């Protein structure tokens, strides 16, 4: 499923025009991106949670040469599905 499929679902189920459905989906995704960029987590009841985690700097190895390299500090985004979503996916 891609973004246009989501727009089509909103168009069919809510009754918006295609433009309104596209705008609504864009606003939702843009809002989620802004919230995550500010460092806040997103919790959607019945769906799941988008969480930011800090990963500390660490030493890694180049698998080809075996040379040690420094992997810099970074933030990663994780998604944890709710129990409802997890159970629904496992039923099919």
MOKABEL-V825820 format. One line per field, one symbol per residue. phi: phi as a letter, one per 30 degrees, with the letter a starting at -180 (. if undefined). psi: psi as a letter, one per 30 degrees, with the letter a starting at -180 (. if undefined). A space follows every 50 residues. Layout:
BEGIN
phi = ???
psi = ???
END
This chain:
BEGIN
phi = .bedddddddeddcjddeddddddddddddddddddddjcdbbceiblbc bcbccddbcbbdddciddbccddacbcbbbdddddddddddc
psi = kleeeeeeeeeeefglleeeeeeeeeeeeeeeeeeeffgllkjjkfdakj kkkkklklklkjfefgkklkjlklkkklkjlleeeeeeeff.
END
